[in-house]
């Protein structure tokens, strides 16, 4: 029930809590408790659109629920039909636990079938270079995908708008390659979700080029870069060619300091030009500052992607003349020509 004095209806903890911790805190505060994982799972459940994403989220929910059955007391035996009978001495808790384990087993089999299908699809993509858009959640990956591929992928300014991988064939100038839009990473990604979203992890592992998108307008963008880089390293220890794309320069703002202001400079006082110089010298990767929403510096990004994709293909197939003549005859003035084709 709602705290009338403070108008509080629920308390959210920014960490994962055990069933006992949640039970004790709920008893003490007399109101519902959500931990970080349960909140993220609820958001994922609302955002899931495809059968694959819904199955992944449902599996993660059941795996989270299993050790918390004593608190989340639910009579799940009705889901198995009215004819199901408990064995002698079997408690309701044991019944619920067995039902959830059966459901987890079924969902894992469904995801295995989906994974096999996606593996076949990846093999059928041929020799085209694969580029994966990666980054923190809500940094504009899907918007950038739409701009580069001229497609219409769902993009919205909210957390976890994308919960499934999308692959498009993109042609920059006369050079085709595959681009994948992946699920955004977050700080302290719940283990259940890491295990469930295998398709995104596989796309990152098998990518030839990573396009790491960063929201330069976010006050915590530096921490987000570190989180994404650590997650990428955990997924695949082998370094890959990477382009760092600082997006949303149209939304960037700062507060210049007065000349007589002697207080220490903060992040809010740093201009975009200073950030550009700092990060271009700091990063061991190509980087570019753009606005996907306003199409600012997109042609320069296309040029950078073209050079990376061309180098990867020539390195992989040094004796293969596939697209070689296209490379030789490519006019730099055409870097802005991009077409998107659905896979």
C-alpha positions as CSV (number, residue, x, y, z in Angstrom):
1,X,0.0,0.0,0.0
2,X,1.1,3.6,-0.6
3,X,2.9,5.6,2.0
4,X,0.4,8.5,2.4
5,X,2.9,11.0,3.9
6,X,5.7,10.5,1.4
7,X,3.5,9.2,-1.5
8,X,5.7,6.1,-1.9
9,X,4.1,3.0,-3.4
10,X,7.2,0.8,-3.9
11,X,10.9,0.8,-2.9
12,X,13.5,0.0,-5.5
13,X,17.0,-1.2,-4.7
14,X,19.9,-0.7,-7.1
15,X,21.3,-4.1,-6.6
16,X,20.1,-7.7,-6.5
17,X,18.6,-8.9,-3.2
18,X,18.1,-12.4,-1.9
19,X,14.6,-13.7,-1.2
20,X,15.2,-13.4,2.6
21,X,16.4,-9.8,2.2
22,X,13.3,-8.8,0.2
23,X,11.0,-10.5,2.7
24,X,12.6,-8.9,5.7
25,X,12.6,-5.4,4.2
26,X,9.0,-5.7,3.0
27,X,8.0,-6.7,6.5
28,X,9.9,-3.8,8.0
29,X,8.6,-1.2,5.5
30,X,5.2,-2.7,4.8
31,X,5.3,-2.1,1.1
32,X,6.4,-3.9,-2.1
33,X,10.1,-4.2,-2.8
34,X,11.8,-4.4,-6.2
35,X,15.5,-5.1,-6.6
36,X,17.5,-4.1,-9.7
37,X,17.1,-7.4,-11.5
38,X,13.3,-7.7,-11.1
39,X,12.9,-4.1,-12.3
40,X,15.1,-4.7,-15.4
41,X,13.2,-7.9,-16.1
42,X,9.9,-6.1,-15.9
43,X,11.1,-3.5,-18.4
44,X,12.4,-6.2,-20.7
45,X,9.1,-8.0,-20.6
46,X,7.3,-4.7,-21.6
47,X,9.7,-4.1,-24.5
48,X,9.9,-7.6,-25.9
49,X,8.3,-7.7,-29.4
50,X,9.6,-10.8,-31.2
51,X,9.0,-14.4,-30.2
52,X,12.7,-14.8,-29.6
53,X,13.0,-11.8,-27.3
54,X,9.8,-12.9,-25.4
55,X,11.2,-16.4,-24.9
56,X,14.6,-15.0,-23.7
57,X,12.9,-12.7,-21.2
58,X,10.5,-15.4,-20.0
59,X,13.4,-17.8,-19.3
60,X,15.3,-15.1,-17.4
61,X,12.2,-14.4,-15.3
62,X,11.7,-18.0,-14.3
63,X,15.4,-18.5,-13.5
64,X,15.1,-15.4,-11.3
65,X,11.9,-16.6,-9.7
66,X,13.1,-20.2,-8.9
67,X,15.2,-19.4,-5.7
68,X,12.6,-16.9,-4.5
69,X,9.5,-19.2,-4.5
70,X,9.0,-18.9,-0.8
71,X,8.3,-15.2,-1.2
72,X,6.6,-15.3,-4.7
73,X,4.0,-17.8,-3.5
74,X,2.1,-18.7,-6.7
75,X,-0.2,-21.7,-7.3
76,X,1.3,-22.6,-10.7
77,X,-0.1,-26.1,-10.9
78,X,-3.2,-24.7,-12.6
79,X,-0.9,-24.0,-15.6
80,X,-0.4,-27.7,-16.1
81,X,-4.1,-28.5,-16.3
82,X,-6.7,-29.6,-13.9
83,X,-5.7,-33.3,-14.1
84,X,-2.4,-32.8,-12.5
85,X,-2.1,-34.3,-9.0
86,X,0.6,-33.8,-6.4
87,X,2.4,-36.9,-5.1
88,X,2.1,-38.1,-1.5
89,X,3.6,-35.6,0.9
90,X,4.5,-33.1,-1.8
91,X,4.1,-29.5,-0.6
92,X,2.8,-26.7,-2.7
93,X,6.3,-25.2,-2.8
94,X,7.7,-28.4,-4.2
95,X,5.0,-28.5,-6.8
96,X,5.7,-24.9,-7.9
97,X,9.4,-25.6,-8.0
98,X,8.9,-28.6,-10.2
99,X,6.6,-26.7,-12.6
100,X,9.1,-23.9,-12.9
101,X,11.9,-26.3,-13.6
102,X,9.8,-28.0,-16.3
103,X,9.1,-24.5,-17.8
104,X,12.8,-23.6,-17.7
105,X,13.7,-26.8,-19.5
106,X,11.0,-26.2,-22.2
107,X,12.1,-22.6,-22.8
108,X,15.8,-23.6,-23.1
109,X,14.8,-26.2,-25.7
110,X,12.9,-23.5,-27.6
111,X,15.9,-21.1,-27.4
112,X,18.2,-23.9,-28.6
113,X,16.0,-24.4,-31.7
114,X,16.1,-20.6,-32.3
115,X,19.8,-20.5,-31.8
116,X,20.4,-23.3,-34.4
117,X,18.2,-21.4,-36.8
118,X,20.2,-18.2,-36.3
119,X,23.5,-20.2,-36.6
120,X,22.3,-21.4,-40.1
121,X,21.3,-17.9,-41.0
122,X,24.8,-16.6,-40.0
123,X,26.5,-19.3,-42.1
124,X,24.3,-18.4,-45.1
125,X,25.5,-14.8,-45.0
126,X,28.5,-15.8,-47.1
127,X,31.7,-13.9,-47.2
128,X,30.4,-10.4,-46.5
129,X,32.1,-8.5,-43.7
130,X,30.0,-8.2,-40.6
131,X,29.8,-5.0,-38.6
132,X,28.0,-4.9,-35.2
133,X,26.6,-1.8,-33.6
134,X,27.3,-2.1,-29.9
135,X,27.0,0.3,-26.9
136,X,25.2,1.2,-23.7
137,X,21.4,1.2,-23.8
138,X,19.6,4.2,-25.3
139,X,22.7,5.7,-27.1
140,X,21.0,5.8,-30.5
141,X,22.2,2.5,-32.1
142,X,18.9,1.8,-33.8
143,X,18.6,5.4,-35.1
144,X,22.1,5.1,-36.6
145,X,21.2,1.7,-38.1
146,X,18.2,3.3,-39.8
147,X,20.3,6.2,-41.2
148,X,23.1,3.9,-42.5
149,X,20.9,1.2,-43.9
150,X,17.9,3.4,-44.9
151,X,15.6,0.9,-43.2
152,X,12.9,1.4,-40.6
153,X,14.0,-0.4,-37.5
154,X,12.0,0.5,-34.3
155,X,13.9,3.3,-32.5
156,X,12.7,5.2,-29.5
157,X,14.3,7.4,-26.8
158,X,13.9,4.9,-24.0
159,X,15.8,2.1,-22.2
160,X,15.9,-1.3,-24.0
161,X,13.9,-0.2,-27.0
162,X,15.8,-3.0,-28.9
163,X,15.7,-6.5,-27.4
164,X,16.6,-8.6,-30.4
165,X,19.3,-8.5,-33.0
166,X,18.5,-7.0,-36.4
167,X,20.7,-7.6,-39.5
168,X,20.7,-5.5,-42.6
169,X,22.7,-5.5,-45.8
170,X,24.3,-2.1,-46.2
171,X,26.1,-0.7,-49.3
172,X,28.5,2.2,-48.8
173,X,29.5,3.5,-52.2
174,X,29.8,0.2,-54.0
175,X,30.9,-1.9,-51.1
176,X,28.3,-4.3,-49.4
177,X,28.6,-5.5,-45.9
178,X,26.2,-6.7,-43.1
179,X,25.3,-4.6,-40.1
180,X,23.8,-5.8,-36.9
181,X,21.9,-3.8,-34.3
182,X,22.3,-5.4,-30.9
183,X,20.8,-5.2,-27.5
184,X,22.2,-2.3,-25.4
185,X,24.5,-3.1,-22.4
186,X,23.9,-1.8,-18.9
187,X,25.8,-1.5,-15.7
188,X,25.6,-4.7,-13.6
189,X,23.8,-6.7,-16.3
190,X,21.9,-9.5,-14.5
191,X,23.4,-12.9,-14.9
192,X,20.1,-14.3,-16.0
193,X,20.0,-11.9,-19.0
194,X,23.6,-12.5,-20.0
195,X,22.8,-16.2,-20.3
196,X,19.5,-15.7,-22.0
197,X,20.5,-13.2,-24.7
198,X,22.9,-15.6,-26.4
199,X,22.0,-14.4,-29.9
200,X,23.3,-10.9,-29.2
201,X,26.5,-12.3,-27.7
202,X,27.1,-14.5,-30.7
203,X,26.6,-11.6,-33.1
204,X,29.3,-9.7,-31.2
205,X,31.7,-12.7,-31.1
206,X,31.3,-13.3,-34.9
207,X,31.5,-9.6,-35.9
208,X,34.6,-8.5,-38.0
209,X,34.1,-4.8,-37.0
210,X,32.6,-3.2,-33.9
211,X,30.9,0.2,-34.1
212,X,30.8,1.3,-30.5
213,X,28.1,4.0,-30.2
214,X,28.4,6.5,-27.3
215,X,25.9,9.1,-26.1
216,X,28.2,12.1,-25.7
217,X,25.4,14.2,-24.2
218,X,25.0,11.8,-21.2
219,X,26.8,13.0,-18.0
220,X,28.1,9.5,-17.3
221,X,29.3,8.6,-20.8
222,X,32.8,7.8,-19.6
223,X,31.6,5.2,-17.2
224,X,29.3,3.8,-19.9
225,X,32.3,3.4,-22.3
226,X,34.2,1.5,-19.6
227,X,31.1,-0.8,-18.9
228,X,30.7,-1.6,-22.6
229,X,34.4,-2.2,-23.1
230,X,34.5,-4.6,-20.1
231,X,31.4,-6.4,-21.4
232,X,32.9,-6.8,-24.8
233,X,36.1,-8.2,-23.3
234,X,34.1,-10.7,-21.3
235,X,32.2,-11.8,-24.4
236,X,35.3,-12.1,-26.6
237,X,38.9,-11.8,-25.3
238,X,40.2,-11.3,-28.9
239,X,40.4,-7.6,-29.8
240,X,38.5,-6.5,-33.0
241,X,38.8,-3.5,-35.2
242,X,36.6,-0.8,-33.6
243,X,35.1,2.6,-34.5
244,X,34.0,4.7,-31.6
245,X,31.0,6.8,-32.6
246,X,30.2,9.7,-30.2
247,X,26.5,10.3,-31.0
248,X,24.0,13.0,-30.0
249,X,26.3,16.0,-30.4
250,X,23.1,17.9,-31.1
251,X,22.0,17.3,-27.5
252,X,25.4,18.1,-26.0
253,X,25.5,21.1,-23.7
254,X,28.0,22.6,-21.2
255,X,28.4,25.6,-18.9
256,X,31.5,27.7,-19.6
257,X,33.3,29.1,-16.6
258,X,33.6,32.8,-15.9
259,X,37.2,34.1,-16.1
260,X,37.0,35.1,-12.4
261,X,35.6,31.7,-11.3
262,X,38.4,30.0,-9.3
263,X,36.5,26.9,-8.4
264,X,37.8,23.6,-9.9
265,X,36.6,22.8,-13.4
266,X,34.0,20.0,-13.6
267,X,32.6,17.8,-16.5
268,X,29.8,20.3,-17.0
269,X,32.4,23.0,-17.9
270,X,34.1,21.1,-20.7
271,X,33.2,22.0,-24.2
272,X,32.6,19.6,-27.1
273,X,35.8,20.7,-28.8
274,X,37.9,20.0,-25.8
275,X,36.2,16.5,-25.5
276,X,37.0,15.8,-29.1
277,X,40.7,16.6,-28.7
278,X,40.8,14.6,-25.4
279,X,39.2,11.5,-26.7
280,X,40.7,11.4,-30.1
281,X,44.2,11.3,-28.4
282,X,43.1,9.0,-25.6
283,X,41.4,6.2,-27.6
284,X,43.3,3.4,-29.3
285,X,40.7,3.3,-32.0
286,X,39.2,5.5,-34.8
287,X,36.6,7.9,-33.4
288,X,34.1,10.3,-34.8
289,X,31.5,12.8,-33.4
290,X,28.1,12.7,-35.1
291,X,24.4,13.3,-34.7
292,X,22.4,10.4,-36.2
293,X,19.1,12.2,-35.6
294,X,20.3,15.4,-37.4
295,X,22.4,13.5,-40.0
296,X,25.5,15.5,-38.9
297,X,28.9,14.0,-40.0
298,X,27.2,10.9,-41.3
299,X,29.1,11.0,-44.6
300,X,32.4,11.1,-42.7
301,X,31.2,8.1,-40.7
302,X,30.4,6.2,-43.9
303,X,33.8,7.0,-45.3
304,X,35.4,5.6,-42.1
305,X,33.3,2.5,-42.2
306,X,34.1,1.9,-45.9
307,X,37.9,2.0,-45.2
308,X,37.6,-0.4,-42.3
309,X,35.4,-2.9,-44.2
310,X,37.6,-2.7,-47.2
311,X,40.7,-3.4,-45.2
312,X,39.1,-6.4,-43.4
313,X,37.9,-8.0,-46.6
314,X,41.3,-7.6,-48.4
315,X,43.1,-9.0,-45.3
316,X,40.8,-12.0,-45.1
317,X,40.8,-12.8,-48.9
318,X,44.2,-11.5,-50.1
319,X,44.0,-13.7,-53.3
320,X,40.4,-13.2,-53.9
321,X,39.4,-10.5,-56.5
322,X,35.9,-10.2,-55.0
323,X,35.1,-6.5,-55.1
324,X,38.8,-5.7,-55.9
325,X,37.9,-3.7,-59.0
326,X,35.2,-1.9,-57.0
327,X,37.9,-0.8,-54.5
328,X,40.2,0.4,-57.2
329,X,37.5,2.4,-59.0
330,X,35.8,3.8,-56.0
331,X,35.3,7.6,-56.1
332,X,35.7,9.2,-52.6
333,X,33.0,11.7,-53.6
334,X,30.5,8.8,-53.5
335,X,31.0,8.0,-49.8
336,X,27.6,9.5,-49.1
337,X,25.8,6.9,-51.3
338,X,24.3,4.2,-49.1
339,X,21.5,1.9,-49.8
340,X,19.8,-0.5,-47.4
341,X,18.5,-3.9,-48.3
342,X,16.7,-6.3,-45.9
343,X,18.5,-9.5,-45.4
